[in-house]
Amino acid sequence: MTRHLLSCEDLTAEDAILILDTAKRLGELSTGPMRKLPTLRGRTVVNLFFEDSTRTRISFEAAAKRLSADVINFAAKGSSVEKGESLKDTAMTLEAMGADAVVIRHPASGAPYRLANAGWIGGSVINAGDGTHAHPTQALLDAYTMREHLRSGTGDLQGLRVCIVGDILHSRVARSNVTLLTTLGADVTLVAPPTLLPIGVEEWPATISYSLDDHLPETDALMMLRVQNERMNSAYFPSAREYSRRYGLTSSRMSRMPEHAIVLHPGPINRGMEIASEVADSPRAVIIEQVRNGVITRMAVLYLLLGGSESGLGDLVDEEATA
Ligand code: CP
């Protein structure tokens, strides 16, 4: 494993499978009698959030605490960042408090690279979402969820047909998923109106389509993306109603997918826009499971980046047996 996790491009298929296998093992261990594992006792994880988050921030905090790390939560809102303090000074302040790992979410693409490479901090840097660039732990938890449902929870995702639908232009989730899923052997199709596809998308290792209806019968995993209104400074489609009519997942569309197919969404959801409420709440939607898998996947990332090994988990099992 590398020291930092900045992008899914940092991961080989072996690295990704190691993280998924470790997450599975940690999930099993933390539902046993030893819910809290001692692996990161004495280590400090700093959550550095310059942009809003519910799922990622809370699950990194839960993950670090379940591994017995000390956690410092920093939100830019209400901090000295609002008085103009720079990323460098903020990072050096946190470094002085002894961070072994810094989890960073930032509106600027590339901010985690700056943090990792500028020498301001000594610990591992984990990208929790930077601008429209990358969200590697989201892609890992998505791959984990697909693997559990569609590949018996082991190995890679060879031949899995994944369709990612919606606001690809602004989506770091789509970028990270395309990289990770193709590394793991899946076939990825991106479906969006032409205005919501980035320039150069034809170079990505994915099939491009403008029609959701064409792909429903041949999809194993359908990932609906949020329309990111907060990143839009002009009109990208005629109206919300028109967008939903062509790209929204309704019950009628879902009924045209294979019986085994699952529906994912990274959240937060715009109910009634990219996904109908009854679809989001249906048994085929694994959205809440994605959140649950986010905790164990992030436990695995923290554990492996801070020096743990898959075989080291065996010691925990021994400790559990003698506890
Ligand atoms: N999926 C995701 O990143 O959600 P949050 O913005 O709530 O963290």
Residues whose N, C-alpha, C, O or C-beta is under 5 A from the ligand:
A	BS01	CP	D52 S53 T54 R55 T56 R57 P266 G267 P268
